[in-house]
Amino acid sequence: MPGTVATLSPARLLLWLYGLLVVGLPVAGLAYALLGSVGLAGPLAAGFTGRYWRALGADTGLLYAALYSAWVAVASVGISTGLALLLVLWAQPTLRRPPLPALLYVPLLMPSLVVAFYLFQLLSRAGWLSRLSFRFGLTANLEDFPELVQDGPGVGIILAQVLLSFPFLTLLFQAIYQESRLAEYYQLTLTLGASAAQFRRRVAVPVLLRQAAPTLLLSFIATLGAYDIPLLLGRPYPQMLSVYIATRLQRFDLRELPSAYLAGFLVAAGLLGLIGLLRLTGRARDTASVP
């Protein structure tokens, strides 16, 4: 009886429901996608077949989407990290007095779709900046204004992701800076004859990046799988992975579904692999730090 009561307790029930939501349903979705990619599930299930996997080698769309998504994710996280480090290491007095600390929280309150819509209104060739440049004689027509959204390199997508992630990384690095007592180490290195540049390069940057590495990897994964921002600010081609998969799933041609299932399964498995690598790396680092 005690075991039964413990099993049915609200805390255990909550844990089971949480496990079902974050593990059970995603695993079931992955299994369905895998079965659909081999013809064993879905509207076109007609028996096991490997033709969709064989056709993947001839379809360059998924590869281009993966490369394009990786470029956007690397650029977004790299620029955000660089800007955050620049503020934390070179503007400590400014970060400690208002209004900058409060302003850093403002972008974190904005949904990604709102940020994308705002940048579209600001940076498109029919947007506010384009109209101002035309009004002041900087451009003669709409085509003279640079293509900053729905462009090939993904400038608009990268700007939106940086606007969302840069404030968060700044707050994260600032918290690590204070918890690691880097200000005291800075004074110590100056006393020992080192320069401020040497402290930043050899002490502060390695400490900040090492402590924030798991969060940076998660930010990379989140950007890699972003949907709202690429949907509004991206081009029909090339597309980021989430938009590429959703487009194939939503087509009227049901024959596209198995290929979409396969693409979704491979992307999800790859992202789960990255998360697993993150956990293994973190455990190895924790084990190595134990005396």
C-alpha positions in Angstrom: 0.0 0.0 0.0 2.8 2.6 0.8 4.3 1.8 -2.6 1.0 2.3 -4.3 0.4 5.7 -2.5 3.9 6.8 -3.5 3.4 5.8 -7.1 0.2 7.8 -7.3 1.5 10.8 -5.5 1.2 14.1 -7.3 5.0 14.6 -7.5 5.5 11.2 -9.2 2.5 11.7 -11.5 3.9 15.1 -12.5 7.3 13.5 -13.3 5.7 10.8 -15.4 3.6 13.4 -17.3 6.8 15.5 -17.9 8.7 12.5 -19.1 5.9 11.6 -21.5 5.8 15.1 -22.9 9.6 15.6 -23.3 10.7 12.0 -24.1 7.7 9.8 -24.9 6.0 12.0 -27.5 9.2 13.1 -29.3 10.4 9.5 -29.5 7.0 8.4 -30.8 7.2 11.1 -33.4 10.7 10.0 -34.4 9.6 6.4 -34.7 6.6 7.4 -36.9 8.9 9.5 -39.1 11.3 6.6 -39.4 8.6 4.2 -40.3 7.1 6.6 -42.8 10.4 7.0 -44.5 10.5 3.3 -45.2 6.9 3.0 -46.3 5.5 1.4 -43.1 3.5 4.4 -41.8 1.6 7.3 -43.2 -1.0 7.8 -45.9 1.2 6.0 -48.5 2.2 3.0 -46.4 2.4 0.1 -48.8 5.1 -2.1 -47.3 8.8 -1.8 -46.6 10.9 0.1 -49.2 14.3 1.8 -49.2 13.7 3.9 -52.3 13.3 7.1 -50.2 16.6 6.6 -48.5 18.3 5.8 -51.9 16.7 8.9 -53.4 18.2 11.0 -50.6 21.6 10.8 -52.3 20.2 12.4 -55.5 18.3 15.1 -53.7 20.6 18.1 -52.9 17.8 20.1 -51.3 18.3 18.7 -47.8 22.1 19.1 -48.0 21.8 22.7 -49.1 19.3 23.4 -46.3 21.6 21.8 -43.8 24.6 23.9 -45.0 22.6 27.1 -45.1 21.2 26.5 -41.6 24.7 25.8 -40.3 26.0 29.0 -41.9 23.2 31.0 -40.3 23.7 29.4 -36.9 27.5 29.8 -36.9 27.3 33.4 -38.0 24.5 34.3 -35.6 26.1 32.7 -32.5 29.5 33.9 -33.5 28.5 37.5 -33.9 26.3 37.4 -30.7 29.2 35.9 -28.7 31.7 38.4 -30.0 29.4 41.4 -29.2 28.6 40.0 -25.7 32.3 39.5 -24.9 33.1 43.0 -26.2 30.6 44.5 -23.8 31.5 42.4 -20.8 35.2 42.8 -21.2 35.4 46.5 -22.3 32.3 48.1 -20.8 32.1 46.8 -17.2 31.2 50.3 -15.7 28.4 50.8 -18.3 27.0 47.3 -17.6 26.7 48.0 -13.9 24.7 51.2 -14.1 21.3 51.9 -15.6 19.7 51.9 -18.1 21.8 49.3 -20.1 21.1 46.3 -17.8 17.4 46.9 -18.0 17.5 47.5 -21.8 19.2 44.1 -22.3 16.0 42.4 -21.1 13.7 44.1 -23.6 14.6 41.9 -26.6 14.2 38.8 -24.4 10.5 39.7 -23.9 9.8 39.8 -27.6 8.6 36.7 -29.5 10.7 35.8 -32.5 7.9 36.4 -35.0 7.5 40.0 -33.7 11.3 40.6 -34.1 11.2 39.2 -37.6 8.2 41.4 -38.5 9.9 44.4 -37.0 13.1 43.9 -39.1 11.1 43.2 -42.2 9.3 46.6 -41.8 12.7 48.3 -41.0 15.1 46.7 -43.5 13.0 45.6 -46.6 13.3 47.6 -49.8 9.8 49.0 -49.1 10.6 49.5 -45.4 11.4 52.5 -43.2 15.1 52.8 -43.9 14.6 52.5 -47.6 12.0 55.3 -47.6 14.3 57.5 -45.5 17.2 56.9 -47.8 15.0 57.8 -50.8 13.7 60.9 -49.0 17.2 62.2 -48.3 18.5 61.4 -51.8 20.7 58.5 -50.8 18.9 56.2 -53.3 17.2 57.0 -56.5 14.7 54.0 -56.4 13.9 50.9 -54.5 16.4 48.8 -56.3 19.3 50.9 -55.1 18.6 50.0 -51.5 20.7 46.9 -50.4 18.8 43.7 -50.1 18.9 43.0 -46.3 15.9 40.7 -45.9 14.8 37.7 -48.0 18.4 37.8 -49.3 20.6 34.9 -50.4 23.3 35.2 -47.6 20.6 35.4 -44.9 21.6 38.8 -43.5 18.1 39.5 -42.2 17.8 36.1 -40.5 21.2 36.6 -38.9 20.4 40.1 -37.7 17.2 38.8 -36.1 18.9 36.0 -34.4 21.7 38.3 -33.1 19.1 40.7 -31.8 17.5 37.9 -29.8 20.6 36.1 -28.5 23.1 38.9 -28.0 21.4 40.4 -24.9 21.0 36.9 -23.3 24.6 36.0 -23.9 25.7 39.4 -22.5 23.7 38.8 -19.3 25.2 35.2 -19.1 28.8 36.4 -19.5 28.2 39.1 -17.0 26.9 36.6 -14.4 29.9 34.3 -15.1 32.3 37.3 -14.9 31.0 38.2 -11.4 30.7 34.6 -10.1 34.2 33.8 -11.3 35.5 37.0 -9.6 37.3 38.0 -12.7 37.5 41.6 -11.6 39.7 40.5 -8.7 41.8 38.4 -11.1 42.1 41.5 -13.3 43.6 43.5 -10.5 45.9 40.7 -9.6 47.2 40.3 -13.2 47.9 44.1 -13.3 49.8 43.9 -10.1 51.9 41.0 -11.5 52.8 43.1 -14.5 50.5 41.8 -17.1 48.5 44.1 -19.4 44.8 44.4 -19.7 44.9 42.9 -23.2 46.8 39.9 -21.8 44.2 39.4 -19.0 41.3 39.5 -21.5 43.0 37.2 -24.0 44.6 34.6 -21.7 42.3 34.7 -18.6 38.9 36.2 -19.1 37.9 34.9 -22.6 38.9 31.3 -21.9 37.0 31.3 -18.6 33.9 32.9 -20.1 33.8 30.6 -23.1 34.5 27.5 -21.1 31.7 28.2 -18.6 29.2 29.2 -21.3 30.1 26.4 -23.8 26.9 24.3 -23.1 24.7 27.4 -23.5 26.4 28.4 -26.7 25.9 24.9 -28.1 22.2 25.0 -27.2 21.9 28.4 -28.8 23.5 27.0 -32.0 21.0 24.1 -31.9 18.1 26.5 -31.4 19.2 28.7 -34.2 19.7 25.7 -36.5 16.1 24.6 -35.9 14.5 28.1 -36.0 11.3 28.4 -38.0 9.4 31.7 -37.6 12.3 34.1 -38.4 13.5 32.1 -41.5 9.9 31.8 -42.7 9.4 35.6 -42.8 12.9 36.9 -43.6 14.2 34.0 -45.7 14.0 33.2 -49.4 12.1 30.2 -50.9 15.6 28.9 -51.8 17.8 28.3 -50.0 15.7 27.5 -47.0 16.7 26.6 -43.5 16.0 23.1 -42.3 12.8 23.7 -40.4 11.2 25.6 -43.3 12.4 23.0 -45.8 10.8 20.2 -43.9 7.6 22.0 -43.2 7.3 23.0 -46.8 7.5 19.4 -48.0 5.1 18.3 -45.3 2.5 20.8 -46.4 2.5 20.2 -50.1 -0.6 18.8 -51.7 1.4 16.0 -53.3 1.2 13.1 -50.8 4.2 11.5 -52.6 6.4 14.1 -50.9 5.5 12.9 -47.4 7.9 10.0 -47.1 10.8 12.2 -48.1 9.7 14.8 -45.6 9.5 12.2 -42.9 13.0 11.1 -43.7 14.4 14.6 -43.7 12.6 15.3 -40.3 14.0 12.1 -38.8 17.6 12.8 -39.9 17.5 16.4 -38.7 15.9 15.4 -35.3 18.4 12.6 -34.9 21.3 14.9 -35.7 20.2 17.5 -33.2 19.7 14.8 -30.5 23.2 13.6 -31.3 24.5 17.1 -30.7 22.7 17.3 -27.4 24.0 13.9 -26.4 27.6 15.0 -27.3 27.0 18.1 -25.1 26.1 15.9 -22.1 29.0 13.6 -22.6 31.4 16.5 -22.9 30.1 18.0 -19.8 30.4 14.8 -17.8 33.9 14.3 -19.1 34.9 17.8 -18.0 33.3 17.3 -14.6 35.1 14.0 -14.1 38.4 15.5 -15.1 38.0 18.4 -12.6 37.5 15.9 -9.7 40.8 15.5 -7.8 
